[in-house]
Amino acid sequence: MLRGAQVAVTPDPEGGAAPKGKPLTTATDQRGEFAVRVPAVPMRYTVVIKAPGFRVQEKAVSVSGDERVDVFFQLERDAPGK
């Protein structure tokens, strides 16, 4: 559980096209959880999470429509001096 980690969810169109739209951003709550509402259409997203002292992590997530998708991260501490 890590409170206050920064989360960005960016549409990731297929075919290598540039992402359309701005990322949706939020922060994790006191339980280390976050929620973001996206349009109820099939789309792939890139989810990036970052927090001071931890390595930035990224995952691709596919949404098929009006559904809930759970995404889990196991944050790793940065090496000292980074």
C-alpha positions as CSV (number, residue, x, y, z in Angstrom):
1,M,0.0,0.0,0.0
2,L,1.5,3.3,-1.1
3,R,-0.5,6.5,-0.7
4,G,0.0,9.4,-3.1
5,A,1.7,7.5,-6.0
6,Q,1.0,9.4,-9.3
7,V,-1.0,7.4,-11.9
8,A,-1.5,8.4,-15.6
9,V,-3.8,6.5,-18.0
10,T,-3.2,7.3,-21.7
11,P,-5.1,5.9,-24.7
12,D,-2.8,3.7,-26.7
13,P,-4.2,3.4,-30.3
14,E,-3.1,0.4,-32.2
15,G,-0.9,0.5,-35.3
16,G,1.7,2.8,-33.8
17,A,-0.4,6.0,-34.2
18,A,0.3,8.8,-31.8
19,P,-1.9,8.7,-28.6
20,K,-5.1,10.8,-28.9
21,G,-6.2,12.9,-26.0
22,K,-4.6,13.9,-22.8
23,P,-3.7,11.3,-20.1
24,L,-6.1,10.9,-17.2
25,T,-4.3,11.4,-14.0
26,T,-5.0,10.6,-10.4
27,A,-3.1,9.5,-7.2
28,T,-3.4,6.4,-5.1
29,D,-5.5,6.7,-1.9
30,Q,-4.6,5.7,1.6
31,R,-5.0,2.0,0.7
32,G,-2.8,2.4,-2.4
33,E,-5.7,2.1,-4.8
34,F,-6.9,4.3,-7.6
35,A,-9.8,4.5,-10.1
36,V,-10.1,6.1,-13.4
37,R,-13.2,6.3,-15.6
38,V,-12.7,5.9,-19.3
39,P,-15.2,5.9,-22.2
40,A,-17.1,2.6,-22.5
41,V,-15.6,1.7,-25.9
42,P,-13.0,-0.9,-26.7
43,M,-9.6,0.7,-26.3
44,R,-6.1,-0.1,-25.2
45,Y,-4.5,2.1,-22.5
46,T,-1.0,2.6,-21.1
47,V,-1.0,2.9,-17.3
48,V,2.1,4.5,-15.7
49,I,2.6,4.8,-12.0
50,K,5.4,6.7,-10.2
51,A,6.3,7.6,-6.7
52,P,9.4,9.1,-5.1
53,G,11.9,6.4,-4.2
54,F,10.4,3.8,-6.5
55,R,11.0,2.7,-10.1
56,V,8.4,4.0,-12.6
57,Q,6.3,1.1,-13.9
58,E,4.1,0.8,-16.9
59,K,1.4,-1.7,-18.1
60,A,-0.8,-2.0,-21.2
61,V,-4.4,-2.6,-20.4
62,S,-7.3,-3.5,-22.8
63,V,-10.8,-2.4,-22.1
64,S,-13.6,-4.2,-24.0
65,G,-16.4,-1.7,-23.2
66,D,-18.4,-1.0,-20.1
67,E,-16.4,-3.2,-17.7
68,R,-14.2,-2.9,-14.7
69,V,-10.5,-3.8,-15.2
70,D,-8.3,-4.3,-12.2
71,V,-4.6,-3.4,-12.6
72,F,-2.0,-4.4,-10.0
73,F,1.5,-3.0,-9.5
74,Q,4.3,-4.3,-7.3
75,L,6.5,-1.2,-6.9
76,E,10.2,-1.7,-6.5
77,R,12.5,0.6,-4.6
78,D,15.0,2.7,-6.6
79,A,18.6,1.8,-6.3
80,P,20.4,4.2,-3.8
81,G,21.7,7.3,-5.5
82,K,19.0,7.5,-8.2
